Amino acid sequence: METNIWQEVLEFFQTMGFMQMGADFLGTGWQQLVMLLISFFLLYLAIKKQYEPLLLLPIAFGMLLTNLPGAGMFHSELWSAFLDPQSPAYHSYGAILKEGGLLDVLYIGVKAGVYPCLIFIGVGAMTDFGPLIANPKSLLLGAAAQIGIFLTFLCANALGFSEAQAGSIGIIGGADGPTSIFLTSRLAPELLGPIAIAAYSYMALVPVIQPPIMRALTTKKERAIKMKQLRSVSKTEKIVFPIMVTTVVALILPDAAPLIGCLMLGNLMKECGVVDRLSKTAQNELMNIVVIFLGLSVGATATGASFLNLKTIMILAMGIVAFGCGSAGGVLLVKVMNLFTKEKMNPLIGSAGVSAVPMAARVSQQVGQEENPGNFLLMHAMGPNVAGVIGSAVAAGILLSMLG
């Protein structure tokens, strides 16, 4: 009897995560320890520094959960079989539901492209496209800011990444977390953890990354340019806009329809004024629930094997290049447009063409007021900013249609 008790005690100690990590420390144990430390650091950034806390916190906690030895909450081997054409489990969720843990089940929503689209409904319900409608030229600035995506795609491909992986890395330049997750889950799911963390980290660092680029590409005189107040936009225009954008984009680029359609559905619910309950639900309850599921499941993919390698460092480096090129592209296009127009635009609003809403627009306002305290660029910058949301979704659709 005593022997059985001691045997059970020994087996209990052997099931402890500490014991499992120590027993295979030279194998995967050290990787799990490093990933736990990284998750602690990201939690610090989310809580103390408030860097995109709404998504960085659940992503970091998902990373913590997936790297706890013995917890069995996420099984990368099941997803490897899911993606292997030679496996009987190829593109079958049966094994995931039967053998997977909690995070495996939640990750189905990422792999199926459900969570990013639901988040876009909430984003659309919180977005005012009025500044873009009032100044349609803003759409060009939102498009120009996507140049970072395609330049980085070419760069990553030249450095040895596959075309699908290069496209997923390039989309970081759009500064749009849900779009990055949507495209990467389709093209290169093995890179989802590093790309998601890079995308949301750089979104949080917009006030740090963009101002030096903006000042380097503009003169003091250009940064002080004052712009006329935008015209008022009618309710009819705001209602017709999401319907027309969805129709035109989906007919030209069907692969962009899920993201654009959900974005414009949320916006139409906001602007039509007859479904306030649905609009408020999309902005609050739906958005909050999906953000939790999305963050946890994306963080779960950041295992030691997938994260601690040279590719991750390269992704982080190319991500900041993509973001910087996107910011510069919008500024430079304004400078070019000013050569041919009588009414000059402030080049600072071009940097807001990346879709970090509304942070990028606020940075344009802040840098503009440093040169001219009476300069109010916020609403002008919101036009390119919301255009960037459309632009990044369209860019993702282009990459998906080319590489998917």
CORDA-V440907 format. One record per residue. N is the residue number from 1. RES is the residue in one letter. SS is DSSP state (@ for helix, = for strand, . for the rest). PHI is phi as a letter, one per 40 degrees, with the letter a starting at -180 (NA if undefined). NEAR is the number of other ideal C-beta (glycine too) atoms within 12 Angstrom. Layout:
((N	RES	SS	PHI	NEAR) (N	RES	SS	PHI	NEAR))
//
This chain:
((1	M	.	NA	7) (2	E	@	c	8) (3	T	@	c	9) (4	N	@	c	10) (5	I	@	c	11) (6	W	@	c	12) (7	Q	@	c	13) (8	E	@	c	14) (9	V	@	c	14) (10	L	@	c	14) (11	E	@	c	13) (12	F	@	c	13) (13	F	@	c	17) (14	Q	@	c	17) (15	T	@	c	17) (16	M	.	c	18) (17	G	@	c	24) (18	F	@	d	19) (19	M	@	c	18) (20	Q	@	c	23) (21	M	@	c	26) (22	G	@	c	20) (23	A	@	c	19) (24	D	.	b	19) (25	F	@	c	18) (26	L	@	c	11) (27	G	@	c	16) (28	T	@	b	24) (29	G	@	c	23) (30	W	@	c	20) (31	Q	@	c	26) (32	Q	@	c	35) (33	L	@	c	27) (34	V	@	c	25) (35	M	@	c	39) (36	L	@	c	32) (37	L	@	c	21) (38	I	@	c	31) (39	S	@	c	36) (40	F	@	c	20) (41	F	@	c	22) (42	L	@	c	39) (43	L	@	c	27) (44	Y	@	c	18) (45	L	@	c	25) (46	A	@	c	30) (47	I	@	c	18) (48	K	.	c	14) (49	K	.	c	19) (50	Q	.	f	15) (51	Y	.	c	29) (52	E	.	f	32) (53	P	@	c	24) (54	L	@	c	25) (55	L	@	b	41) (56	L	@	c	39) (57	L	@	c	30) (58	P	@	c	36) (59	I	@	c	48) (60	A	@	c	40) (61	F	@	c	31) (62	G	@	c	44) (63	M	@	c	45) (64	L	@	c	34) (65	L	@	c	36) (66	T	@	c	44) (67	N	.	b	42) (68	L	.	c	28) (69	P	.	c	31) (70	G	.	g	25) (71	A	.	c	24) (72	G	.	g	22) (73	M	.	c	31) (74	F	.	a	40) (75	H	.	b	27) (76	S	@	c	32) (77	E	@	c	22) (78	L	@	c	32) (79	W	@	c	39) (80	S	@	c	22) (81	A	@	c	24) (82	F	@	c	31) (83	L	@	c	25) (84	D	.	c	17) (85	P	.	c	12) (86	Q	.	c	9) (87	S	.	c	16) (88	P	.	c	12) (89	A	.	c	24) (90	Y	.	d	17) (91	H	.	f	18) (92	S	.	b	21) (93	Y	.	c	22) (94	G	@	d	16) (95	A	@	c	24) (96	I	@	c	32) (97	L	@	c	18) (98	K	@	c	14) (99	E	@	b	20) (100	G	.	c	29) (101	G	.	c	28) (102	L	@	d	22) (103	L	@	c	40) (104	D	@	c	35) (105	V	@	c	27) (106	L	@	c	34) (107	Y	@	c	43) (108	I	@	d	31) (109	G	@	c	32) (110	V	@	c	42) (111	K	@	c	34) (112	A	.	c	24) (113	G	.	g	32) (114	V	@	c	27) (115	Y	@	c	41) (116	P	@	d	44) (117	C	@	c	36) (118	L	@	c	37) (119	I	@	c	44) (120	F	@	c	46) (121	I	@	c	39) (122	G	@	c	36) (123	V	@	c	42) (124	G	@	c	41) (125	A	@	c	36) (126	M	.	b	27) (127	T	.	b	42) (128	D	.	b	31) (129	F	.	c	43) (130	G	@	d	28) (131	P	@	c	38) (132	L	@	c	42) (133	I	@	c	33) (134	A	@	c	28) (135	N	.	b	33) (136	P	.	d	23) (137	K	.	c	32) (138	S	@	d	42) (139	L	@	c	33) (140	L	@	c	31) (141	L	@	c	50) (142	G	@	c	48) (143	A	@	c	35) (144	A	@	c	40) (145	A	.	c	54) (146	Q	.	c	47) (147	I	@	c	37) (148	G	@	c	47) (149	I	@	c	49) (150	F	@	c	33) (151	L	@	c	29) (152	T	@	c	42) (153	F	@	d	40) (154	L	@	c	23) (155	C	@	c	27) (156	A	@	c	38) (157	N	@	c	24) (158	A	@	c	17) (159	L	.	c	22) (160	G	.	h	15) (161	F	.	c	30) (162	S	.	c	20) (163	E	@	c	22) (164	A	@	c	29) (165	Q	@	c	32) (166	A	@	c	38) (167	G	@	c	42) (168	S	@	c	49) (169	I	@	c	52) (170	G	@	c	51) (171	I	@	c	59) (172	I	@	d	54) (173	G	@	c	55) (174	G	@	c	60) (175	A	.	f	51) (176	D	.	b	51) (177	G	@	d	46) (178	P	@	d	46) (179	T	@	c	54) (180	S	@	c	54) (181	I	@	c	54) (182	F	@	d	48) (183	L	@	c	51) (184	T	@	c	46) (185	S	@	c	42) (186	R	@	c	32) (187	L	@	c	37) (188	A	.	a	37) (189	P	@	c	34) (190	E	@	c	31) (191	L	@	b	43) (192	L	@	c	49) (193	G	@	d	50) (194	P	@	d	44) (195	I	@	c	52) (196	A	@	c	55) (197	I	@	c	44) (198	A	@	c	47) (199	A	@	c	51) (200	Y	@	c	43) (201	S	@	c	36) (202	Y	@	c	44) (203	M	@	c	43) (204	A	@	c	31) (205	L	.	c	31) (206	V	@	d	40) (207	P	@	c	26) (208	V	@	c	20) (209	I	@	c	32) (210	Q	@	c	45) (211	P	@	d	29) (212	P	@	c	20) (213	I	@	c	34) (214	M	@	c	43) (215	R	@	c	24) (216	A	@	c	19) (217	L	@	c	28) (218	T	.	b	35) (219	T	.	c	18) (220	K	@	d	16) (221	K	@	c	15) (222	E	@	c	30) (223	R	@	c	35) (224	A	.	c	23) (225	I	.	d	30) (226	K	.	c	24) (227	M	.	b	35) (228	K	.	c	16) (229	Q	.	c	14) (230	L	.	c	26) (231	R	.	c	15) (232	S	.	c	13) (233	V	.	b	24) (234	S	.	c	14) (235	K	@	c	17) (236	T	@	c	14) (237	E	@	c	21) (238	K	@	c	29) (239	I	@	c	24) (240	V	@	c	22) (241	F	@	d	37) (242	P	@	c	37) (243	I	@	c	23) (244	M	@	c	22) (245	V	@	c	39) (246	T	@	d	32) (247	T	@	c	19) (248	V	@	c	22) (249	V	@	c	31) (250	A	@	c	25) (251	L	@	c	14) (252	I	@	c	17) (253	L	.	b	28) (254	P	@	d	21) (255	D	@	c	29) (256	A	@	c	37) (257	A	@	c	29) (258	P	@	d	35) (259	L	@	c	50) (260	I	@	c	41) (261	G	@	c	32) (262	C	@	c	39) (263	L	@	d	51) (264	M	@	c	41) (265	L	@	c	33) (266	G	@	c	38) (267	N	@	c	41) (268	L	@	c	33) (269	M	@	c	31) (270	K	@	c	35) (271	E	@	c	32) (272	C	@	c	23) (273	G	.	g	15) (274	V	.	b	13) (275	V	.	b	18) (276	D	@	d	15) (277	R	@	c	16) (278	L	@	c	23) (279	S	@	c	28) (280	K	@	c	18) (281	T	@	c	22) (282	A	@	c	34) (283	Q	@	c	26) (284	N	@	b	18) (285	E	@	d	19) (286	L	@	c	33) (287	M	@	d	30) (288	N	@	c	20) (289	I	@	c	23) (290	V	@	c	36) (291	V	@	c	35) (292	I	@	c	26) (293	F	@	c	32) (294	L	@	c	46) (295	G	@	c	46) (296	L	@	c	38) (297	S	@	c	46) (298	V	@	c	52) (299	G	@	c	45) (300	A	@	c	49) (301	T	.	c	46) (302	A	.	c	46) (303	T	.	c	39) (304	G	@	d	32) (305	A	@	c	25) (306	S	@	c	35) (307	F	@	b	38) (308	L	.	c	25) (309	N	.	a	20) (310	L	@	c	14) (311	K	@	d	29) (312	T	@	c	31) (313	I	@	c	16) (314	M	@	c	27) (315	I	@	c	43) (316	L	@	c	28) (317	A	@	c	23) (318	M	@	c	41) (319	G	@	c	43) (320	I	@	c	31) (321	V	@	c	32) (322	A	@	c	46) (323	F	@	c	51) (324	G	@	c	36) (325	C	@	c	38) (326	G	@	c	52) (327	S	@	c	56) (328	A	@	c	34) (329	G	@	d	41) (330	G	@	c	56) (331	V	@	c	47) (332	L	@	c	30) (333	L	@	c	34) (334	V	@	c	45) (335	K	@	c	31) (336	V	@	c	20) (337	M	@	c	26) (338	N	@	c	25) (339	L	.	c	13) (340	F	.	b	13) (341	T	.	b	14) (342	K	.	c	8) (343	E	.	c	15) (344	K	.	c	22) (345	M	.	b	40) (346	N	.	c	42) (347	P	@	d	46) (348	L	@	c	49) (349	I	@	c	58) (350	G	@	c	53) (351	S	@	c	56) (352	A	@	c	54) (353	G	@	c	58) (354	V	.	c	60) (355	S	.	c	53) (356	A	.	c	45) (357	V	.	c	41) (358	P	.	c	30) (359	M	@	d	33) (360	A	@	c	53) (361	A	@	c	45) (362	R	@	c	28) (363	V	@	c	42) (364	S	@	d	53) (365	Q	@	c	35) (366	Q	@	c	30) (367	V	@	c	40) (368	G	@	c	39) (369	Q	@	c	22) (370	E	@	c	21) (371	E	@	c	27) (372	N	.	a	22) (373	P	.	d	12) (374	G	.	c	13) (375	N	.	c	26) (376	F	.	b	26) (377	L	.	b	43) (378	L	@	d	31) (379	M	@	c	33) (380	H	@	c	40) (381	A	@	c	51) (382	M	@	c	39) (383	G	@	c	46) (384	P	@	c	55) (385	N	@	c	49) (386	V	@	c	47) (387	A	@	c	47) (388	G	@	c	57) (389	V	@	c	53) (390	I	@	c	49) (391	G	@	c	49) (392	S	@	c	54) (393	A	@	c	48) (394	V	@	c	41) (395	A	@	c	51) (396	A	@	c	53) (397	G	@	c	36) (398	I	@	c	31) (399	L	@	c	42) (400	L	@	c	32) (401	S	@	c	20) (402	M	@	c	21) (403	L	@	b	27) (404	G	.	c	23))
//
